[in-house]
Amino acid sequence: MKEFKPIKEGKVREIYDNGDSLIMVATDRISAFDVILKNKVTKKGTVLTQMSRFWFDYTKDILPNHMISTDVRDMPEFFRQPQFDGNSMLCKKLTMLPIECIVRGYITGSGWASYQKTGLVCGIKLPAGLKECDKLPEPIYTPSTKAEIGDHDENISYEKSIDVLEKLYPGHGEYYANCLKTYTLKLYTECAEYALSRGIIIADTKFEFGLDENGNVVLGDEMLTPDSSRFWPAEGYEPGHSQPSFDKQFVRDWLKANPDSDYNLPQDVIDKTIAKYKEAYKLLTGSDLK
């Protein structure tokens, strides 16, 4: 059996080269505040992969995505081992664009902190009098540049995203920047509406896009998972304070309250985290995680 070694390891994902395709494996690692924690969260990688699969299928008519299959029988023999089953995705190769496409439908987190100081979020002026976790009049697009592991992503303006892409693709910067913004807002609007009908508010999320061999924009990476998004229960939603969540916020809150933890979570926090991820999966897809 041919052995495979990852060609790239992110905070949570490992990427393997499969010739004309890639295999993305979502591990059970968990990161917060750009640090990989010492614990593993069992089945977390499976939730991320299967939730992305659900959303890629749901949005394939809006724009193409990189998913080929999540069935390990479609992958080389090496990936038919138990540790890869359910958490691996066979993907088309793309030239990834170096912009994190963040969209915010509600005001929370760093956006709320910024708004309290200046009335702005990433340079965008918002109405006065918003409360924490209020729904915004319309979703806002706040791109950032992708950082290497250990560095923080840097928020940039839409105009700066044009400059970044223009340097890479002379004559096409504005076209690609506009594509990213338009697709990001459309994907978010449609998926947030669906999620709300299933009892989940998607407060914000990020998408990543790449180009195929013909220069077409294709959705890549992961999609609308609890790692890349803030998910809140719609039941009991009330602006004016932070919301309970189905995502890593639970972990972030514990770490903030325990600054001497050395990024080591207690078992009950791990158990509650995976329970939240699985609950979100069931609400959104209508089925239990296999």
Sequence and secondary structure as in RCSB ss.txt:
>XXXX:A:sequence
MKEFKPIKEGKVREIYDNGDSLIMVATDRISAFDVILKNKVTKKGTVLTQMSRFWFDYTKDILPNHMISTDVRDM
PEFFRQPQFDGNSMLCKKLTMLPIECIVRGYITGSGWASYQKTGLVCGIKLPAGLKECDKLPEPIYTPSTKAEIG
DHDENISYEKSIDVLEKLYPGHGEYYANCLKTYTLKLYTECAEYALSRGIIIADTKFEFGLDENGNVVLGDEMLT
PDSSRFWPAEGYEPGHSQPSFDKQFVRDWLKANPDSDYNLPQDVIDKTIAKYKEAYKLLTGSDLK
>XXXX:A:secstr
      SEE SSEEEEE SSEEEEEE SEEEETTEEEEEE TTHHHHHHHHHHHHHHHHTTTS BSEEE  GGGS
 GGGGSGGGTTTEEEEE  EE SEEEEEEEE  HHHHHHHHHHSEETTEE  TT  TT EEEEEEE  EE   TT
S  EE  HHHHHHHHHHHSTTTHHHHHHHHHHHHHHHHHHHHHHHHHTTEEEEEEEEEEEE TTS EEEES  S 
TTTEEEEESTT  TTS    SSTHHHHHHHHH TTSTT   HHHHHHHHHHHHHHHHHHHSS   
